Amino acid sequence: MDSLSEYLQPYKGLVGEVASYVTILQFFSGCFVCKDIYNKHSTRGINPTPFIGGIALGILNLKYGLLLSDPAMIKVNIAAIFLNIVYSLFFYQFAEDKVIEVLKPLSFAFAIVAVILGYAGFENPDNLEFRFGFILTVLSLALLGAPLKDLRKIISNRDASSIPFSITFMATLVTFLWLIYGVILLNTFMIIQNTIGFLLSLTQVILIFLYPGRESSNSSQNSS
């Protein structure tokens, strides 16, 4: 690992810059999901978790950025919160059951955010930065791996259309870039976090290609 880090050191600035720009681009991947919803005029088969979770994580990451006094992190997460609110409102507009699909998970997400922010207010400042960062890591990985909770159903139905390709593909790319950056920095915390995130995202991309779903199959037959 040390030798690989030494080999990549000359590219440290480039990798960090590319990772930052791709992370910002990742926020716009939700536009493709919204376009799909608009074309179908329905949210059937589409999960709002990436949008609602994006709002919750954006708020928590914004708090973390304020703790670190990191202007870049603050700006990025303000953008993330704004875009995911827009995506969630768009999803709400076309949702058949607005309470079950949007309002209920949104209430649950805000309850978690309130508890964690409340904890941050009482935690010892000496421990807060590390522990808050650890909590964010766990929540980020849980959000990345959320579609895999239906893994048995996806395999049995041979249909992974519930996994948003654009968001998942971008997450795979982003976690890979930050993994490389973590290796360059020899940051164990960053390496572990992004290795797990990359594997979770890559697994979902593979599932999408293995089981494209009935709609994709039907459209391919119609084209033929």
N, C-alpha and C positions, 0 to 999 in steps of 0.2 A: 504493500500500500504506500509506503514511504517513497519507494522508487517511482511509482506511478505518479505520485504527487509532485515529485521533483521534475519529472518529464513534462507534466502539464503546467508547471509554474509560469512559463512564458505566456501561456494563454489565459491566465487568471482573469485579467481585465476583460478580455473578449468574451469569455464564457459567462462572467457575471453580467455583462451588459446584454448579451443575447438572452440570457435567462430572464432578466428583468423585462425586456421588451415582449418576449413570448408570454410571460405571465400576464402582462397588461392585455395582450391580444386574446388570452384565454377568457377574459371577462366578456368579450364580445361573441364567444361561441354560442351563447344562449340565443342570439339572433336567429340562428339556423333552426333551433327548436321552435321558436316563436313562428317562424315562417312555415314550418311543417304544420303547426296548430292552425294557422290562418288558412292554409290550403285545404285542410280537412274540415275546418270550422268545428273542430272538436279536440278535446284533450285526451280522448280515449287511447289508452296504451302508453301515455306519456306521464312520467312521474314528476311532481313539482318539487321533490326533495332538493335537487341541486339549486333551485332558486331560493327556496325558503331557508335551506341550510346556508346558502351563500350570504343571505342577509344577516343571519345569526353570527356566522363566523366573521363576517366583515365588521360587525359591531365589536366583537371580542378582539379581533386583530387590531382594530382602531385603538381600543383601550391599551393593548400591548404596545402599539406604536407610541402612544402618549407616555407610557411608562418608560420607554427607551428614549424618548425625545427624538424620534427618528422621523424627519419631515417626509422622506420618500415613502415610508411605510404608511404614514398618516394619509397622504394624498392618494396612494393606491387603494387603500381600503375605503376611503370616502367614495371613490369611483365604483368600487365593488358593491357597496351598499346601494348606491343610486341605481346602478344597472340592474341589480337583482330585484329591487323594488319594482322597477319598470317591467321586468320579465314576469314577476309574480302577479302584477296587476293584469298583464296581458293574459296569463294563464287563467286568472279568476274570471275574466270576461267570457271565456269560452268553456269554462268548467260546467259539467252537467250538474254535479252535486257540489256546490260551492262550499258548504259547511264541512263535509267529509274530506274533500280533496284539498282545500286551501285553508279555511279558517281554523279547523281543528289542529292540523300540523303546525300552523303558524303560531297558535296559542301555546302549543307545547314547546316550540323553539324559543319563544320569548320568555317562557317560564325558566328554561335552562339558562338563558342569557342573564335573567334577573338574579338567579341563584349564584352564578359565577361572578357577576359584578358585585353582588353583595359580599361574597367571600373575599374578593379583592379589597374591599373596603376595610375588612377586619384583619387580614393577614399581615404578619410582620413584614415590613418593607424589605428587610434583608433576605427574606425567602421568596418574596412575591414574584420577582422576575423569573426565576427558574421554575417555580411551581405553576405559575400562570402559563408559561411557555409549554410546559409538559401537558397541561390540560388542553391547550389549543392543538397540540400535536395529536392527542388521542381523538379529539373531536374531528379534526381534519381527516384523519385516516378512517374514522367511522363514516364520514360523509362520502369519501371516495369509494369505500367498500359497500355502501348501502344497497346498490342494485344486486349485489351477490347474495342478499338474504333470500332472494327468490331463485337461487341457483337450481334447486331441484325442479321447480316448476319450469324454468327456462329449458332445462335439458329434456324433461319429459314431454314438453310441448314442442320442442325444437324451434323455439321462438324467443329471440333475444331483442325484439323490437322495443321493449320497454326501457332498454339502456340507450340513453342519448349518445349517438356516435360522436358528434362534433365536440361535446363537452368532455367525453371520455378520452377521445384522441388527443385533445389539447392537454388534458391532465397528464396523460402518459408522457407527452413531450416535455411538459414543464417539470415534472418530477425527475425525469431523466437528466435534464439540464442542471437542476439544483443538486442532484446526486453527484454529477461530475464536479460541480463547484465545491461541494462538501468534501470530496476527495482531495481537491487542490488545497483546501484549507485544513485538511486533516481534522475536520469537525465531526466527531463521532455522533453527536446528537443529530446533525443534519444528514449524515450518511444513513443512519438507521431509519429516520423518518421518511426520507425520499426513496430508499430501497423498498420499503414496505408499500409506500404510495405508488411507486412505479409498477411493482408486481400486481397490485390490486387493479390498477388501471389497465395494464397490459392484458390481464386475464379477461377483463370485460371486452376489450377490443377483439380478442381472439374469439370470444363467444358470439360477438356480433357477426363476424365473418363465417363462423361455423353454422349459426342459426339465424339467418337474416330475417326470418319471420314470414308469415303467410302473405302479407301485403307486398313485400319485395319479390316473393316467388311469383305471385299473380301478375305483378307488373312486368316481370321478365318474360312470362309466358305470353302476355298480351303483345309485348314488343315483338316476340318471335312470330 
